[in-house]
């Protein structure tokens, strides 16, 4: 489960970088990360 300590506050330049494309099919780790992000929201 993600919590607020896992979220980056606005400011670091990494937040302005373009996200890398994912290759399909997703790995188990990528799926778990996406599920955790959805649950946080």
N, C-alpha and C positions, 0 to 999 in steps of 0.2 A: 504494500500500500504506500502510495506517495503521500507525503505531508508537506507543510509549508517549508520545512528545512531543506527539502529536495528541489524547491523552485528557485530559479535564479531571478533576483530582483532586476528591474530595468537599469541599464547602465553599462554592463560589460559589452565590449564590441562583438562577442560571439553571438549575441542576440540579433545582430544586424546581418549576420552572414546567411547566405542562401543555404538552405538545407540540402544535404546530399540525397540523391535519388536512391530509393530502396530497390533491391532486386527481388523479383518474385520467383518462387514462393518465399514468404518470410521465414526467417529462422525462428526457432522456439523462443529464443531470447528477445527478438524483435516483437513477436506476438505478445509476450508477457509484458514488455515495456508499454506497448500500445494499450493493453487492457488496463494496466495500472494508471496510465494517463487518463483514460476514459473514466475510471472509477473516481479519480481525484476531482474531475469536473462535475 
